[in-house]
Amino acid sequence: MEEMVYTVAQVASILHVNKNYVYELIDKGMIPVLKFKSFRIRKSSLEKFLEKYESYQSND
Protein backbone atom coordinates (compact mmCIF):
# COMPACT_ATOMS: atom_id res chain seq x y z
CA MET A 1 0.00 0.00 0.00
CA GLU A 2 1.35 3.42 -0.95
CA GLU A 3 1.72 6.06 1.73
CA MET A 4 -0.28 9.26 1.36
CA VAL A 5 1.73 12.36 0.46
CA TYR A 6 0.81 16.03 0.72
CA THR A 7 1.71 19.11 -1.29
CA VAL A 8 3.18 22.13 0.45
CA ALA A 9 -0.19 23.88 0.09
CA GLN A 10 -1.98 20.97 1.75
CA VAL A 11 0.49 20.94 4.65
CA ALA A 12 0.07 24.70 5.05
CA SER A 13 -3.69 24.21 5.26
CA ILE A 14 -3.36 21.37 7.79
CA LEU A 15 -1.00 23.42 9.98
CA HIS A 16 -2.99 26.67 9.48
CA VAL A 17 0.09 28.53 8.26
CA ASN A 18 1.14 30.00 4.92
CA LYS A 19 3.16 28.12 2.32
CA ASN A 20 6.26 30.25 2.91
CA TYR A 21 6.39 29.04 6.51
CA VAL A 22 6.17 25.42 5.35
CA TYR A 23 9.09 26.08 2.98
CA GLU A 24 11.04 27.51 5.94
CA LEU A 25 10.37 24.32 7.93
CA ILE A 26 11.55 22.28 4.94
CA ASP A 27 14.70 24.41 4.52
CA LYS A 28 15.52 23.95 8.22
CA GLY A 29 15.14 20.19 7.85
CA MET A 30 12.22 20.07 10.26
CA ILE A 31 9.91 18.42 7.73
CA PRO A 32 11.55 15.95 5.34
CA VAL A 33 10.31 16.00 1.76
CA LEU A 34 10.22 13.90 -1.36
CA LYS A 35 11.35 15.81 -4.45
CA PHE A 36 9.37 15.31 -7.64
CA LYS A 37 8.48 18.27 -9.85
CA SER A 38 7.67 19.94 -6.55
CA PHE A 39 8.03 18.99 -2.92
CA ARG A 40 5.82 16.28 -1.42
CA ILE A 41 5.56 15.52 2.27
CA ARG A 42 4.79 12.02 3.52
CA LYS A 43 1.87 11.73 5.92
CA SER A 44 4.14 9.89 8.37
CA SER A 45 6.70 12.73 8.23
CA LEU A 46 4.01 15.30 8.97
CA GLU A 47 2.70 13.19 11.85
CA LYS A 48 6.22 12.93 13.34
CA PHE A 49 6.64 16.71 13.02
CA LEU A 50 3.31 17.31 14.75
CA GLU A 51 4.16 14.89 17.57
CA LYS A 52 7.50 16.58 18.15
CA TYR A 53 6.27 20.17 18.03
CA GLU A 54 2.63 19.98 19.18
CA SER A 55 3.55 21.25 22.65
CA TYR A 56 5.23 24.36 21.22
CA GLN A 57 3.11 27.49 20.99
CA SER A 58 3.56 30.35 18.59
CA ASN A 59 4.64 33.65 20.13
CA ASP A 60 3.11 35.69 17.30
mmCIF file as gemmi writes it, N, C-alpha and C atoms, coordinates in Angstrom:
data_model
loop_
_atom_site.group_PDB
_atom_site.id
_atom_site.type_symbol
_atom_site.label_atom_id
_atom_site.label_alt_id
_atom_site.label_comp_id
_atom_site.label_asym_id
_atom_site.label_entity_id
_atom_site.label_seq_id
_atom_site.pdbx_PDB_ins_code
_atom_site.Cartn_x
_atom_site.Cartn_y
_atom_site.Cartn_z
_atom_site.occupancy
_atom_site.B_iso_or_equiv
_atom_site.pdbx_formal_charge
_atom_site.auth_seq_id
_atom_site.auth_asym_id
_atom_site.pdbx_PDB_model_num
ATOM 1 N N . MET Axp A 1 ? 0.839 -1.182 0 1 0 ? 1 A 1
ATOM 2 C CA . MET Axp A 1 ? 0 0 0 1 0 ? 1 A 1
ATOM 3 C C . MET Axp A 1 ? 0.885 1.247 0 1 0 ? 1 A 1
ATOM 4 N N . GLU Axp A 2 ? 0.576 2.186 -0.857 1 0 ? 2 A 1
ATOM 5 C CA . GLU Axp A 2 ? 1.353 3.419 -0.953 1 0 ? 2 A 1
ATOM 6 C C . GLU Axp A 2 ? 0.965 4.382 0.156 1 0 ? 2 A 1
ATOM 7 N N . GLU Axp A 3 ? 1.968 5.086 0.676 1 0 ? 3 A 1
ATOM 8 C CA . GLU Axp A 3 ? 1.716 6.059 1.728 1 0 ? 3 A 1
ATOM 9 C C . GLU Axp A 3 ? 1.201 7.359 1.123 1 0 ? 3 A 1
ATOM 10 N N . MET Axp A 4 ? 0.273 7.986 1.807 1 0 ? 4 A 1
ATOM 11 C CA . MET Axp A 4 ? -0.278 9.259 1.362 1 0 ? 4 A 1
ATOM 12 C C . MET Axp A 4 ? 0.797 10.339 1.434 1 0 ? 4 A 1
ATOM 13 N N . VAL Axp A 5 ? 0.82 11.22 0.446 1 0 ? 5 A 1
ATOM 14 C CA . VAL Axp A 5 ? 1.733 12.363 0.455 1 0 ? 5 A 1
ATOM 15 C C . VAL Axp A 5 ? 0.928 13.642 0.269 1 0 ? 5 A 1
ATOM 16 N N . TYR Axp A 6 ? 1.464 14.734 0.791 1 0 ? 6 A 1
ATOM 17 C CA . TYR Axp A 6 ? 0.807 16.034 0.72 1 0 ? 6 A 1
ATOM 18 C C . TYR Axp A 6 ? 1.657 17.013 -0.073 1 0 ? 6 A 1
ATOM 19 N N . THR Axp A 7 ? 1.005 17.984 -0.682 1 0 ? 7 A 1
ATOM 20 C CA . THR Axp A 7 ? 1.708 19.106 -1.289 1 0 ? 7 A 1
ATOM 21 C C . THR Axp A 7 ? 2.023 20.113 -0.192 1 0 ? 7 A 1
ATOM 22 N N . VAL Axp A 8 ? 2.867 21.067 -0.505 1 0 ? 8 A 1
ATOM 23 C CA . VAL Axp A 8 ? 3.179 22.13 0.451 1 0 ? 8 A 1
ATOM 24 C C . VAL Axp A 8 ? 1.904 22.892 0.807 1 0 ? 8 A 1
ATOM 25 N N . ALA Axp A 9 ? 1.067 23.16 -0.168 1 0 ? 9 A 1
ATOM 26 C CA . ALA Axp A 9 ? -0.187 23.878 0.086 1 0 ? 9 A 1
ATOM 27 C C . ALA Axp A 9 ? -1.094 23.095 1.039 1 0 ? 9 A 1
ATOM 28 N N . GLN Axp A 10 ? -1.161 21.789 0.865 1 0 ? 10 A 1
ATOM 29 C CA . GLN Axp A 10 ? -1.985 20.972 1.75 1 0 ? 10 A 1
ATOM 30 C C . GLN Axp A 10 ? -1.442 20.99 3.177 1 0 ? 10 A 1
ATOM 31 N N . VAL Axp A 11 ? -0.126 20.893 3.319 1 0 ? 11 A 1
ATOM 32 C CA . VAL Axp A 11 ? 0.486 20.936 4.65 1 0 ? 11 A 1
ATOM 33 C C . VAL Axp A 11 ? 0.229 22.299 5.295 1 0 ? 11 A 1
ATOM 34 N N . ALA Axp A 12 ? 0.346 23.361 4.523 1 0 ? 12 A 1
ATOM 35 C CA . ALA Axp A 12 ? 0.067 24.701 5.052 1 0 ? 12 A 1
ATOM 36 C C . ALA Axp A 12 ? -1.364 24.783 5.573 1 0 ? 12 A 1
ATOM 37 N N . SER Axp A 13 ? -2.286 24.221 4.837 1 0 ? 13 A 1
ATOM 38 C CA . SER Axp A 13 ? -3.685 24.214 5.264 1 0 ? 13 A 1
ATOM 39 C C . SER Axp A 13 ? -3.877 23.393 6.538 1 0 ? 13 A 1
ATOM 40 N N . ILE Axp A 14 ? -3.254 22.229 6.604 1 0 ? 14 A 1
ATOM 41 C CA . ILE Axp A 14 ? -3.361 21.367 7.789 1 0 ? 14 A 1
ATOM 42 C C . ILE Axp A 14 ? -2.801 22.065 9.023 1 0 ? 14 A 1
ATOM 43 N N . LEU Axp A 15 ? -1.664 22.747 8.855 1 0 ? 15 A 1
ATOM 44 C CA . LEU Axp A 15 ? -1.004 23.417 9.977 1 0 ? 15 A 1
ATOM 45 C C . LEU Axp A 15 ? -1.556 24.818 10.249 1 0 ? 15 A 1
ATOM 46 N N . HIS Axp A 16 ? -2.423 25.314 9.366 1 0 ? 16 A 1
ATOM 47 C CA . HIS Axp A 16 ? -2.994 26.666 9.478 1 0 ? 16 A 1
ATOM 48 C C . HIS Axp A 16 ? -1.899 27.731 9.438 1 0 ? 16 A 1
ATOM 49 N N . VAL Axp A 17 ? -0.99 27.562 8.487 1 0 ? 17 A 1
ATOM 50 C CA . VAL Axp A 17 ? 0.093 28.525 8.262 1 0 ? 17 A 1
ATOM 51 C C . VAL Axp A 17 ? 0.171 28.793 6.76 1 0 ? 17 A 1
ATOM 52 N N . ASN Axp A 18 ? 1.004 29.758 6.361 1 0 ? 18 A 1
ATOM 53 C CA . ASN Axp A 18 ? 1.14 30.001 4.924 1 0 ? 18 A 1
ATOM 54 C C . ASN Axp A 18 ? 2.223 29.094 4.324 1 0 ? 18 A 1
ATOM 55 N N . LYS Axp A 19 ? 2.213 29.009 3.007 1 0 ? 19 A 1
ATOM 56 C CA . LYS Axp A 19 ? 3.155 28.118 2.318 1 0 ? 19 A 1
ATOM 57 C C . LYS Axp A 19 ? 4.605 28.513 2.566 1 0 ? 19 A 1
ATOM 58 N N . ASN Axp A 20 ? 4.878 29.808 2.663 1 0 ? 20 A 1
ATOM 59 C CA . ASN Axp A 20 ? 6.259 30.247 2.906 1 0 ? 20 A 1
ATOM 60 C C . ASN Axp A 20 ? 6.798 29.682 4.21 1 0 ? 20 A 1
ATOM 61 N N . TYR Axp A 21 ? 5.953 29.605 5.227 1 0 ? 21 A 1
ATOM 62 C CA . TYR Axp A 21 ? 6.389 29.045 6.511 1 0 ? 21 A 1
ATOM 63 C C . TYR Axp A 21 ? 6.698 27.558 6.365 1 0 ? 21 A 1
ATOM 64 N N . VAL Axp A 22 ? 5.902 26.841 5.588 1 0 ? 22 A 1
ATOM 65 C CA . VAL Axp A 22 ? 6.175 25.418 5.348 1 0 ? 22 A 1
ATOM 66 C C . VAL Axp A 22 ? 7.514 25.27 4.634 1 0 ? 22 A 1
ATOM 67 N N . TYR Axp A 23 ? 7.786 26.129 3.66 1 0 ? 23 A 1
ATOM 68 C CA . TYR Axp A 23 ? 9.087 26.082 2.983 1 0 ? 23 A 1
ATOM 69 C C . TYR Axp A 23 ? 10.233 26.356 3.96 1 0 ? 23 A 1
ATOM 70 N N . GLU Axp A 24 ? 10.021 27.264 4.919 1 0 ? 24 A 1
ATOM 71 C CA . GLU Axp A 24 ? 11.043 27.513 5.944 1 0 ? 24 A 1
ATOM 72 C C . GLU Axp A 24 ? 11.299 26.254 6.764 1 0 ? 24 A 1
ATOM 73 N N . LEU Axp A 25 ? 10.233 25.559 7.158 1 0 ? 25 A 1
ATOM 74 C CA . LEU Axp A 25 ? 10.374 24.316 7.926 1 0 ? 25 A 1
ATOM 75 C C . LEU Axp A 25 ? 11.131 23.267 7.119 1 0 ? 25 A 1
ATOM 76 N N . ILE Axp A 26 ? 10.851 23.215 5.824 1 0 ? 26 A 1
ATOM 77 C CA . ILE Axp A 26 ? 11.546 22.276 4.94 1 0 ? 26 A 1
ATOM 78 C C . ILE Axp A 26 ? 13.026 22.649 4.849 1 0 ? 26 A 1
ATOM 79 N N . ASP Axp A 27 ? 13.309 23.943 4.628 1 0 ? 27 A 1
ATOM 80 C CA . ASP Axp A 27 ? 14.702 24.407 4.516 1 0 ? 27 A 1
ATOM 81 C C . ASP Axp A 27 ? 15.506 24.13 5.782 1 0 ? 27 A 1
ATOM 82 N N . LYS Axp A 28 ? 14.852 24.203 6.938 1 0 ? 28 A 1
ATOM 83 C CA . LYS Axp A 28 ? 15.519 23.945 8.219 1 0 ? 28 A 1
ATOM 84 C C . LYS Axp A 28 ? 15.646 22.458 8.517 1 0 ? 28 A 1
ATOM 85 N N . GLY Axp A 29 ? 15.072 21.629 7.651 1 0 ? 29 A 1
ATOM 86 C CA . GLY Axp A 29 ? 15.143 20.186 7.853 1 0 ? 29 A 1
ATOM 87 C C . GLY Axp A 29 ? 14.154 19.664 8.878 1 0 ? 29 A 1
ATOM 88 N N . MET Axp A 30 ? 13.193 20.475 9.246 1 0 ? 30 A 1
ATOM 89 C CA . MET Axp A 30 ? 12.224 20.073 10.264 1 0 ? 30 A 1
ATOM 90 C C . MET Axp A 30 ? 11.145 19.152 9.704 1 0 ? 30 A 1
ATOM 91 N N . ILE Axp A 31 ? 10.858 19.305 8.415 1 0 ? 31 A 1
ATOM 92 C CA . ILE Axp A 31 ? 9.915 18.417 7.735 1 0 ? 31 A 1
ATOM 93 C C . ILE Axp A 31 ? 10.636 17.85 6.517 1 0 ? 31 A 1
ATOM 94 N N . PRO Axp A 32 ? 10.895 16.553 6.507 1 0 ? 32 A 1
ATOM 95 C CA . PRO Axp A 32 ? 11.548 15.952 5.338 1 0 ? 32 A 1
ATOM 96 C C . PRO Axp A 32 ? 10.589 15.894 4.151 1 0 ? 32 A 1
ATOM 97 N N . VAL Axp A 33 ? 11.141 15.983 2.962 1 0 ? 33 A 1
ATOM 98 C CA . VAL Axp A 33 ? 10.311 15.998 1.756 1 0 ? 33 A 1
ATOM 99 C C . VAL Axp A 33 ? 10.797 14.982 0.731 1 0 ? 33 A 1
ATOM 100 N N . LEU Axp A 34 ? 9.897 14.647 -0.156 1 0 ? 34 A 1
ATOM 101 C CA . LEU Axp A 34 ? 10.223 13.897 -1.364 1 0 ? 34 A 1
ATOM 102 C C . LEU Axp A 34 ? 10.273 14.928 -2.477 1 0 ? 34 A 1
ATOM 103 N N . LYS Axp A 35 ? 11.228 14.825 -3.379 1 0 ? 35 A 1
ATOM 104 C CA . LYS Axp A 35 ? 11.347 15.811 -4.45 1 0 ? 35 A 1
ATOM 105 C C . LYS Axp A 35 ? 10.934 15.19 -5.773 1 0 ? 35 A 1
ATOM 106 N N . PHE Axp A 36 ? 9.818 15.668 -6.297 1 0 ? 36 A 1
ATOM 107 C CA . PHE Axp A 36 ? 9.372 15.311 -7.637 1 0 ? 36 A 1
ATOM 108 C C . PHE Axp A 36 ? 9.488 16.591 -8.445 1 0 ? 36 A 1
ATOM 109 N N . LYS Axp A 37 ? 8.465 16.965 -9.186 1 0 ? 37 A 1
ATOM 110 C CA . LYS Axp A 37 ? 8.478 18.274 -9.847 1 0 ? 37 A 1
ATOM 111 C C . LYS Axp A 37 ? 8.377 19.376 -8.8 1 0 ? 37 A 1
ATOM 112 N N . SER Axp A 38 ? 7.748 19.042 -7.699 1 0 ? 38 A 1
ATOM 113 C CA . SER Axp A 38 ? 7.668 19.94 -6.549 1 0 ? 38 A 1
ATOM 114 C C . SER Axp A 38 ? 7.79 19.086 -5.295 1 0 ? 38 A 1
ATOM 115 N N . PHE Axp A 39 ? 7.89 19.735 -4.164 1 0 ? 39 A 1
ATOM 116 C CA . PHE Axp A 39 ? 8.03 18.99 -2.915 1 0 ? 39 A 1
ATOM 117 C C . PHE Axp A 39 ? 6.758 18.229 -2.574 1 0 ? 39 A 1
ATOM 118 N N . ARG Axp A 40 ? 6.926 17.063 -1.97 1 0 ? 40 A 1
ATOM 119 C CA . ARG Axp A 40 ? 5.82 16.28 -1.42 1 0 ? 40 A 1
ATOM 120 C C . ARG Axp A 40 ? 6.236 15.843 -0.021 1 0 ? 40 A 1
ATOM 121 N N . ILE Axp A 41 ? 5.282 15.871 0.886 1 0 ? 41 A 1
ATOM 122 C CA . ILE Axp A 41 ? 5.555 15.517 2.272 1 0 ? 41 A 1
ATOM 123 C C . ILE Axp A 41 ? 4.768 14.262 2.616 1 0 ? 41 A 1
ATOM 124 N N . ARG Axp A 42 ? 5.463 13.246 3.114 1 0 ? 42 A 1
ATOM 125 C CA . ARG Axp A 42 ? 4.786 12.015 3.518 1 0 ? 42 A 1
ATOM 126 C C . ARG Axp A 42 ? 3.901 12.283 4.732 1 0 ? 42 A 1
ATOM 127 N N . LYS Axp A 43 ? 2.766 11.613 4.776 1 0 ? 43 A 1
ATOM 128 C CA . LYS Axp A 43 ? 1.87 11.734 5.917 1 0 ? 43 A 1
ATOM 129 C C . LYS Axp A 43 ? 2.608 11.37 7.203 1 0 ? 43 A 1
ATOM 130 N N . SER Axp A 44 ? 3.401 10.316 7.173 1 0 ? 44 A 1
ATOM 131 C CA . SER Axp A 44 ? 4.137 9.892 8.373 1 0 ? 44 A 1
ATOM 132 C C . SER Axp A 44 ? 5.139 10.956 8.817 1 0 ? 44 A 1
ATOM 133 N N . SER Axp A 45 ? 5.759 11.663 7.877 1 0 ? 45 A 1
ATOM 134 C CA . SER Axp A 45 ? 6.7 12.732 8.229 1 0 ? 45 A 1
ATOM 135 C C . SER Axp A 45 ? 5.974 13.89 8.897 1 0 ? 45 A 1
ATOM 136 N N . LEU Axp A 46 ? 4.798 14.229 8.371 1 0 ? 46 A 1
ATOM 137 C CA . LEU Axp A 46 ? 4.012 15.302 8.969 1 0 ? 46 A 1
ATOM 138 C C . LEU Axp A 46 ? 3.551 14.903 10.368 1 0 ? 46 A 1
ATOM 139 N N . GLU Axp A 47 ? 3.133 13.66 10.533 1 0 ? 47 A 1
ATOM 140 C CA . GLU Axp A 47 ? 2.698 13.186 11.848 1 0 ? 47 A 1
ATOM 141 C C . GLU Axp A 47 ? 3.844 13.244 12.859 1 0 ? 47 A 1
ATOM 142 N N . LYS Axp A 48 ? 5.056 12.862 12.444 1 0 ? 48 A 1
ATOM 143 C CA . LYS Axp A 48 ? 6.22 12.93 13.338 1 0 ? 48 A 1
ATOM 144 C C . LYS Axp A 48 ? 6.517 14.376 13.722 1 0 ? 48 A 1
ATOM 145 N N . PHE Axp A 49 ? 6.429 15.288 12.746 1 0 ? 49 A 1
ATOM 146 C CA . PHE Axp A 49 ? 6.638 16.706 13.02 1 0 ? 49 A 1
ATOM 147 C C . PHE Axp A 49 ? 5.625 17.197 14.045 1 0 ? 49 A 1
ATOM 148 N N . LEU Axp A 50 ? 4.359 16.857 13.839 1 0 ? 50 A 1
ATOM 149 C CA . LEU Axp A 50 ? 3.314 17.306 14.754 1 0 ? 50 A 1
ATOM 150 C C . LEU Axp A 50 ? 3.516 16.747 16.158 1 0 ? 50 A 1
ATOM 151 N N . GLU Axp A 51 ? 3.899 15.487 16.257 1 0 ? 51 A 1
ATOM 152 C CA . GLU Axp A 51 ? 4.156 14.885 17.571 1 0 ? 51 A 1
ATOM 153 C C . GLU Axp A 51 ? 5.292 15.604 18.294 1 0 ? 51 A 1
ATOM 154 N N . LYS Axp A 52 ? 6.321 15.948 17.554 1 0 ? 52 A 1
ATOM 155 C CA . LYS Axp A 52 ? 7.496 16.582 18.154 1 0 ? 52 A 1
ATOM 156 C C . LYS Axp A 52 ? 7.215 18.015 18.586 1 0 ? 52 A 1
ATOM 157 N N . TYR Axp A 53 ? 6.436 18.745 17.799 1 0 ? 53 A 1
ATOM 158 C CA . TYR Axp A 53 ? 6.266 20.173 18.035 1 0 ? 53 A 1
ATOM 159 C C . TYR Axp A 53 ? 4.875 20.574 18.509 1 0 ? 53 A 1
ATOM 160 N N . GLU Axp A 54 ? 3.989 19.617 18.788 1 0 ? 54 A 1
ATOM 161 C CA . GLU Axp A 54 ? 2.63 19.978 19.177 1 0 ? 54 A 1
ATOM 162 C C . GLU Axp A 54 ? 2.579 20.736 20.498 1 0 ? 54 A 1
ATOM 163 N N . SER Axp A 55 ? 3.561 20.56 21.363 1 0 ? 55 A 1
ATOM 164 C CA . SER Axp A 55 ? 3.546 21.25 22.647 1 0 ? 55 A 1
ATOM 165 C C . SER Axp A 55 ? 4.089 22.678 22.548 1 0 ? 55 A 1
ATOM 166 N N . TYR Axp A 56 ? 4.721 23.01 21.414 1 0 ? 56 A 1
ATOM 167 C CA . TYR Axp A 56 ? 5.233 24.361 21.219 1 0 ? 56 A 1
ATOM 168 C C . TYR Axp A 56 ? 4.089 25.277 20.835 1 0 ? 56 A 1
ATOM 169 N N . GLN Axp A 57 ? 4.122 26.513 21.347 1 0 ? 57 A 1
ATOM 170 C CA . GLN Axp A 57 ? 3.11 27.493 20.991 1 0 ? 57 A 1
ATOM 171 C C . GLN Axp A 57 ? 3.78 28.641 20.275 1 0 ? 57 A 1
ATOM 172 N N . SER Axp A 58 ? 3.051 29.21 19.332 1 0 ? 58 A 1
ATOM 173 C CA . SER Axp A 58 ? 3.564 30.354 18.591 1 0 ? 58 A 1
ATOM 174 C C . SER Axp A 58 ? 3.553 31.583 19.489 1 0 ? 58 A 1
ATOM 175 N N . ASN Axp A 59 ? 4.583 32.408 19.368 1 0 ? 59 A 1
ATOM 176 C CA . ASN Axp A 59 ? 4.645 33.654 20.134 1 0 ? 59 A 1
ATOM 177 C C . ASN Axp A 59 ? 4.246 34.847 19.292 1 0 ? 59 A 1
ATOM 178 N N . ASP Axp A 60 ? 3.531 34.597 18.2 1 0 ? 60 A 1
ATOM 179 C CA . ASP Axp A 60 ? 3.109 35.686 17.302 1 0 ? 60 A 1
ATOM 180 C C . ASP Axp A 60 ? 2.045 36.545 17.937 1 0 ? 60 A 1
